[in-house]
Amino acid sequence: FGVREKLVNVTLTACTIILRGATQQILDEAERSLHDALCVLAQTVKEPRTVYGGGCSEMLMAKVVSDLANRTPGKEAVAMESFAKALMMLPTIIADNAGYDSADLVAQLRAAHMENNTTCGLNMSEGTVGNMAELGITESFQVKRQVLLSASEAAEMILRVDNIIKAAPRSVHHASATNNLSFRLRLFPCYVFSWTCMYKGSKDETHKV
């Protein structure tokens, strides 16, 4: 907030970060952002491998799967083609989120990869197809791998479902009858307790007489 403070000590392996904010909400948000950045840094140190971003890696995988589907006989080829189309949806979503014509950009990106330009991806700063290696646009390999595994597992789980049985909506009469029954069941212990007390009291009075 108008004041810059810098404290550097290269001799130590640990450091203390001081956060300041005008309000508690701003300070909490800064703390969460710093925590996320440190987690990303820790994961990068554990797994330093990266892949090209901008839909480059997805288009590469889609091209390989599509080529393999063309050489695969039977129904497996249909599933492989669907998987390739699903991979190409990721560059489409990137272009849509940036407000560009996704159909045109993805077609250009696919044509570039068909010409063996394996480092091409979507440059959303200019809305064109660019070289991800020159632009320095990369993504974490571990995150990309986990996303693909989770998506594949979710698709397999859905495909195992043969049918869905949906219960019919309850009628108003049935709902009121159920509520009355539950109310009676809640009152039943009270009745039993009252009857027990009355019976015990009558026995005591009889014994006194």
Sine and cosine of phi, psi and omega as CSV:
sin_phi,cos_phi,sin_psi,cos_psi,sin_omega,cos_omega
0.00,0.00,0.89,0.45,0.04,-1.00
1.00,0.06,-0.16,0.99,-0.03,-1.00
-0.82,-0.57,0.79,-0.61,0.01,-1.00
-0.93,-0.37,0.80,-0.60,0.04,-1.00
-0.83,-0.55,0.68,-0.73,-0.06,-1.00
-0.70,-0.72,0.80,-0.60,0.01,-1.00
-0.73,-0.68,0.91,-0.43,-0.07,-1.00
-0.84,-0.55,0.76,-0.65,0.07,-1.00
-0.66,-0.75,0.97,-0.24,-0.10,-0.99
-1.00,0.06,-0.08,1.00,-0.06,-1.00
-1.00,0.07,-0.34,0.94,-0.05,-1.00
-0.98,-0.17,0.43,-0.90,0.02,-1.00
-1.00,-0.08,-0.10,0.99,0.03,-1.00
-0.78,-0.63,0.41,-0.91,-0.02,-1.00
-0.54,-0.84,0.30,-0.95,0.04,-1.00
-0.92,-0.40,0.76,-0.65,-0.01,-1.00
-0.95,-0.31,0.82,-0.58,0.00,-1.00
-0.98,-0.22,0.84,-0.55,0.01,-1.00
-0.96,-0.27,0.62,-0.78,0.03,-1.00
-0.70,-0.71,0.55,-0.84,0.01,-1.00
-0.41,-0.91,0.39,-0.92,-0.02,-1.00
-0.94,0.34,-0.57,0.82,0.00,-1.00
-0.77,-0.64,0.21,-0.98,0.01,-1.00
-0.92,0.39,-0.55,0.84,0.01,-1.00
-0.91,0.41,-0.68,0.73,0.03,-1.00
-0.90,0.43,-0.63,0.77,0.01,-1.00
-0.92,0.40,-0.66,0.75,0.04,-1.00
-0.90,0.44,-0.65,0.76,0.02,-1.00
-0.91,0.42,-0.63,0.77,0.05,-1.00
-0.91,0.42,-0.61,0.79,0.03,-1.00
-0.91,0.41,-0.67,0.74,0.03,-1.00
-0.91,0.42,-0.64,0.76,0.01,-1.00
-0.91,0.42,-0.66,0.75,0.03,-1.00
-0.91,0.41,-0.64,0.77,0.03,-1.00
-0.89,0.46,-0.68,0.73,0.03,-1.00
-0.90,0.44,-0.65,0.76,0.01,-1.00
-0.90,0.43,-0.64,0.77,0.03,-1.00
-0.92,0.38,-0.60,0.80,0.05,-1.00
-0.91,0.42,-0.65,0.76,0.05,-1.00
-0.89,0.45,-0.66,0.75,0.02,-1.00
-0.90,0.44,-0.67,0.74,0.01,-1.00
-0.90,0.44,-0.68,0.74,0.03,-1.00
-0.91,0.41,-0.56,0.83,0.02,-1.00
-0.93,0.37,-0.59,0.81,0.04,-1.00
-0.93,0.38,-0.63,0.77,0.01,-1.00
-0.94,0.33,-0.63,0.77,-0.01,-1.00
-0.77,-0.64,1.00,-0.01,-0.10,-1.00
-0.98,0.21,-0.15,0.99,-0.04,-1.00
-0.94,0.35,0.61,-0.79,0.01,-1.00
-0.72,-0.69,0.28,-0.96,0.09,-1.00
-0.81,-0.59,0.33,-0.94,0.01,-1.00
-0.95,0.31,0.65,-0.76,-0.02,-1.00
-1.00,-0.09,-0.33,-0.95,0.00,-1.00
0.93,0.36,0.40,0.92,-0.02,-1.00
0.99,0.16,0.11,0.99,-0.02,-1.00
-0.92,0.39,-0.76,0.65,-0.04,-1.00
-0.91,0.41,-0.61,0.79,0.03,-1.00
-0.91,0.42,-0.64,0.77,0.01,-1.00
-0.93,0.36,-0.58,0.82,0.07,-1.00
-0.89,0.45,-0.72,0.69,0.01,-1.00
-0.91,0.42,-0.63,0.77,0.01,-1.00
-0.90,0.44,-0.62,0.78,0.01,-1.00
-0.91,0.42,-0.68,0.73,0.00,-1.00
-0.91,0.41,-0.70,0.71,0.00,-1.00
-0.91,0.41,-0.63,0.77,0.01,-1.00
-0.92,0.40,-0.65,0.76,0.05,-1.00
-0.90,0.43,-0.62,0.78,0.03,-1.00
-0.93,0.36,-0.56,0.83,0.03,-1.00
-0.91,0.41,-0.54,0.84,0.02,-1.00
-0.93,0.37,-0.37,0.93,0.01,-1.00
-0.98,-0.20,0.05,1.00,-0.05,-1.00
-0.97,-0.25,0.81,-0.58,0.03,-1.00
-1.00,0.07,0.29,-0.96,0.09,-1.00
1.00,0.08,-0.21,-0.98,-0.06,-1.00
-0.95,0.30,-0.30,0.96,0.01,-1.00
-0.88,0.47,-0.51,0.86,0.01,-1.00
-0.90,0.43,-0.57,0.82,0.01,-1.00
-0.91,0.42,-0.69,0.72,0.02,-1.00
-0.91,0.42,-0.62,0.79,0.00,-1.00
-0.93,0.37,-0.62,0.78,0.05,-1.00
-0.91,0.42,-0.61,0.79,0.04,-1.00
-0.91,0.42,-0.62,0.78,0.03,-1.00
-0.91,0.41,-0.62,0.78,0.04,-1.00
-0.91,0.42,-0.64,0.76,0.04,-1.00
-0.90,0.43,-0.61,0.79,0.03,-1.00
-0.90,0.43,-0.61,0.79,0.04,-1.00
-0.91,0.41,-0.61,0.79,0.01,-1.00
-0.95,0.30,-0.21,0.98,0.06,-1.00
-0.94,0.33,-0.42,0.91,-0.02,-1.00
-0.91,0.41,-0.74,0.68,0.13,-0.99
-0.88,0.48,-0.53,0.85,0.04,-1.00
-0.89,0.45,-0.68,0.74,0.01,-1.00
-0.91,0.41,-0.62,0.78,0.03,-1.00
-0.87,0.49,-0.71,0.70,0.00,-1.00
-0.92,0.38,-0.64,0.77,0.02,-1.00
-0.90,0.44,-0.68,0.74,0.00,-1.00
-0.90,0.43,-0.48,0.88,0.02,-1.00
-1.00,0.09,-0.12,0.99,0.04,-1.00
1.00,0.06,0.30,0.95,0.01,-1.00
-0.98,-0.19,0.14,-0.99,0.04,-1.00
-0.97,0.23,0.98,-0.20,-0.10,-1.00
-0.92,0.39,-0.60,0.80,-0.03,-1.00
-0.88,0.47,-0.68,0.73,-0.01,-1.00
-0.94,0.34,-0.71,0.71,-0.05,-1.00
-0.92,0.39,-0.67,0.74,0.00,-1.00
-0.92,0.39,-0.58,0.81,0.06,-1.00
-0.90,0.43,-0.66,0.75,0.05,-1.00
-0.91,0.42,-0.66,0.75,0.00,-1.00
-0.91,0.42,-0.66,0.76,0.02,-1.00
-0.91,0.42,-0.65,0.76,0.03,-1.00
-0.90,0.43,-0.60,0.80,0.02,-1.00
-0.91,0.42,-0.64,0.77,0.01,-1.00
-0.95,0.30,-0.49,0.87,0.09,-1.00
-0.91,0.42,-0.42,0.91,0.05,-1.00
-1.00,-0.03,0.29,0.96,0.05,-1.00
0.91,0.41,0.47,0.88,0.17,-0.99
-1.00,0.02,0.99,0.17,-0.21,-0.98
-0.97,0.24,-0.09,1.00,0.01,-1.00
-0.96,-0.29,0.18,0.98,-0.03,-1.00
-0.99,0.16,0.63,-0.78,0.06,-1.00
-0.48,-0.88,-0.09,-1.00,-0.03,-1.00
-1.00,0.02,0.84,-0.55,0.08,-1.00
-0.99,-0.12,0.99,-0.12,-0.10,-1.00
-0.97,0.22,-0.17,0.99,0.08,-1.00
-0.94,0.33,-0.53,0.85,-0.02,-1.00
-0.89,-0.46,-0.14,0.99,-0.01,-1.00
0.95,0.31,0.59,0.81,-0.02,-1.00
-0.72,-0.69,0.04,-1.00,0.10,-0.99
-1.00,-0.04,0.83,-0.56,-0.05,-1.00
-0.77,-0.63,0.09,-1.00,0.01,-1.00
-1.00,0.02,0.92,-0.40,-0.05,-1.00
-0.93,0.37,-0.49,0.87,0.03,-1.00
-0.92,0.38,-0.65,0.76,0.02,-1.00
-0.96,0.27,-0.57,0.82,0.00,-1.00
-0.98,0.19,-0.28,0.96,0.00,-1.00
0.95,0.30,0.51,0.86,0.00,-1.00
-1.00,-0.07,0.94,-0.35,-0.03,-1.00
-0.73,-0.68,0.28,-0.96,0.06,-1.00
-0.72,-0.69,0.34,-0.94,0.00,-1.00
-0.94,0.34,0.75,-0.66,0.03,-1.00
-0.91,0.41,-0.63,0.77,-0.02,-1.00
-0.91,0.42,-0.68,0.73,0.02,-1.00
-0.90,0.43,-0.69,0.72,0.00,-1.00
-0.89,0.46,-0.67,0.74,0.01,-1.00
-0.91,0.42,-0.67,0.74,-0.01,-1.00
-0.92,0.40,-0.60,0.80,0.03,-1.00
-0.89,0.45,-0.69,0.72,0.00,-1.00
-0.92,0.40,-0.65,0.76,0.02,-1.00
-0.90,0.43,-0.70,0.71,-0.01,-1.00
-0.90,0.43,-0.66,0.75,0.02,-1.00
-0.91,0.41,-0.65,0.76,0.01,-1.00
-0.92,0.40,-0.66,0.75,0.03,-1.00
-0.90,0.43,-0.63,0.77,0.03,-1.00
-0.91,0.42,-0.65,0.76,0.03,-1.00
-0.91,0.41,-0.66,0.76,0.03,-1.00
-0.90,0.44,-0.63,0.78,0.01,-1.00
-0.90,0.43,-0.64,0.77,0.02,-1.00
-0.93,0.37,-0.62,0.78,-0.03,-1.00
-0.93,0.37,-0.39,0.92,0.02,-1.00
-0.96,0.27,-0.26,0.97,-0.02,-1.00
-0.98,0.18,0.88,-0.48,0.00,-1.00
-0.99,0.11,-0.64,0.77,-0.06,-1.00
-0.41,-0.91,0.36,-0.93,0.01,-1.00
-0.86,-0.52,0.84,-0.54,0.03,-1.00
-0.99,-0.12,0.87,-0.49,-0.04,-1.00
-0.95,-0.30,0.80,-0.60,0.00,-1.00
-0.96,0.29,0.61,-0.80,0.03,-1.00
-0.94,0.34,0.55,-0.84,0.01,-1.00
-0.91,0.42,0.62,-0.78,-0.01,-1.00
-0.96,0.29,0.63,-0.78,0.05,-1.00
-0.97,0.22,0.26,-0.96,-0.01,-1.00
-0.91,0.40,-0.62,0.78,0.00,-1.00
-0.91,0.41,-0.66,0.75,0.00,-1.00
-0.92,0.40,-0.63,0.78,0.00,-1.00
-0.92,0.40,-0.66,0.75,0.01,-1.00
-0.93,0.38,-0.61,0.79,0.04,-1.00
-0.91,0.43,-0.63,0.78,0.03,-1.00
-0.91,0.41,-0.66,0.76,0.02,-1.00
-0.91,0.42,-0.64,0.77,0.03,-1.00
-0.91,0.42,-0.63,0.78,0.01,-1.00
-0.91,0.43,-0.69,0.73,0.01,-1.00
-0.91,0.42,-0.58,0.81,0.04,-1.00
-0.91,0.41,-0.64,0.77,0.03,-1.00
-0.92,0.39,-0.62,0.79,0.02,-1.00
-0.92,0.40,-0.55,0.83,0.05,-1.00
-0.94,0.33,-0.55,0.84,-0.01,-1.00
-0.99,0.17,-0.35,0.94,-0.08,-1.00
-0.86,0.50,-0.70,0.71,0.05,-1.00
-0.87,0.49,-0.55,0.84,0.03,-1.00
-0.91,0.41,-0.66,0.75,0.04,-1.00
-0.89,0.46,-0.69,0.73,-0.01,-1.00
-0.88,0.47,-0.68,0.73,0.00,-1.00
-0.90,0.44,-0.66,0.75,0.01,-1.00
-0.91,0.42,-0.69,0.72,0.02,-1.00
-0.90,0.44,-0.60,0.80,0.00,-1.00
-0.91,0.42,-0.68,0.73,0.01,-1.00
-0.91,0.43,-0.66,0.75,0.01,-1.00
-0.90,0.43,-0.67,0.74,-0.01,-1.00
-0.92,0.40,-0.64,0.77,0.01,-1.00
-0.92,0.39,-0.63,0.78,0.01,-1.00
-0.91,0.41,-0.63,0.78,0.01,-1.00
-0.92,0.39,-0.59,0.81,0.04,-1.00
-0.91,0.41,-0.65,0.76,0.01,-1.00
-0.90,0.44,-0.66,0.75,0.00,-1.00
-0.91,0.42,-0.63,0.77,0.01,-1.00
-0.91,0.42,-0.64,0.77,0.01,-1.00
-0.90,0.43,-0.60,0.80,0.01,-1.00
-0.92,0.39,-0.64,0.77,0.00,-1.00
-0.91,0.42,0.00,0.00,0.00,0.00
